Every structure is written in C-alpha cells, then in structure tokens.
C-alpha cells in the first residue's frame, strides 16, 4: 500500500472579504471531502492574521491529489468572487509535503 500524500495551500484574503472567505472555506471543505481519494481536508484560519488561511489535505495517492487540484484550478479560474476575495499581496502557494 502506498503512503498517503499531504498537501498545504496558503492564501490571504482581502480584509473586507473575510466573512465571505469563512463561508467559502466551510463549503470548500465539504466539497473536498466529497472527492474520491481525499482522506481528510481542513481549512485553518491564522489566529494572528485572520485573513490568512491554510488548507491541509491528505490524499490517498498523487493521482487523487492531482485530480483534486485540477478540479479546484478549473473552479477558481471561472469564479470571479473567489478571485476577488484573494489579496494580491500574498499569492496563493501550494506545497506537497513528504510523509512525516
């Protein structure tokens, strides 16, 4: 059995879009958890800077992670509200982590 794949995504939202971002992240968690191969997925909000979010996912395989990322990329490209909430000063970053 292959080990799971861990992924982090970090992004900052505009302060005036914080309420929308919180609602959006709750929905995004539900969406991610419904995808095949997603073992766990959570969005965390920074205590010191509540406009910074981190998405933490555990995927059954690299293929499952790639499939999830492709669906999220397609969705975000076609969603002007999502793009409008992002703070351009801190671009979104995505990292795939080694198993600890």
URRA-V953058 format. One record per residue. N is the residue number from 1. PHI is phi in degrees with one decimal (none if undefined). Layout:
N,PHI + N,PHI
//
This chain:
1,none + 2,-76.7 + 3,-70.8 + 4,-66.8 + 5,-112.8 + 6,-108.1 + 7,-140.2 + 8,-124.3 + 9,-130.1 + 10,-117.3 + 11,-158.5 + 12,-119.1 + 13,-111.9 + 14,-67.0 + 15,-54.9 + 16,-71.7 + 17,-106.2 + 18,-61.7 + 19,-60.6 + 20,-61.0 + 21,-62.1 + 22,-61.5 + 23,-63.2 + 24,-63.3 + 25,-69.0 + 26,-61.8 + 27,-66.2 + 28,-64.8 + 29,-60.8 + 30,-61.7 + 31,-60.5 + 32,-61.6 + 33,-66.4 + 34,-84.4 + 35,-78.2 + 36,-62.1 + 37,82.6 + 38,-90.7 + 39,-83.8 + 40,-153.6 + 41,-155.7 + 42,-142.5 + 43,-107.4 + 44,-113.8 + 45,-111.0 + 46,-65.8 + 47,-71.5 + 48,-76.0 + 49,-131.5 + 50,-65.4 + 51,-86.4 + 52,-103.2 + 53,-120.5 + 54,-128.4 + 55,-97.3 + 56,-120.6 + 57,-128.9 + 58,-121.0 + 59,-119.7 + 60,-67.0 + 61,-157.6 + 62,-61.7 + 63,-62.7 + 64,-65.6 + 65,-63.3 + 66,-61.5 + 67,-64.0 + 68,-62.4 + 69,-61.5 + 70,-64.2 + 71,-68.1 + 72,-69.4 + 73,-62.4 + 74,-62.2 + 75,-64.1 + 76,-68.2 + 77,-65.4 + 78,-102.7 + 79,-122.8 + 80,-67.0 + 81,-64.4 + 82,-62.6 + 83,-64.9 + 84,-70.3 + 85,-78.5 + 86,-72.5 + 87,-86.4 + 88,-67.0 + 89,-72.3 + 90,-129.4 + 91,-61.9 + 92,-63.5 + 93,-124.8 + 94,-125.1 + 95,-130.7 + 96,-105.2 + 97,-103.3 + 98,-73.3 + 99,-66.6 + 100,-86.0
//
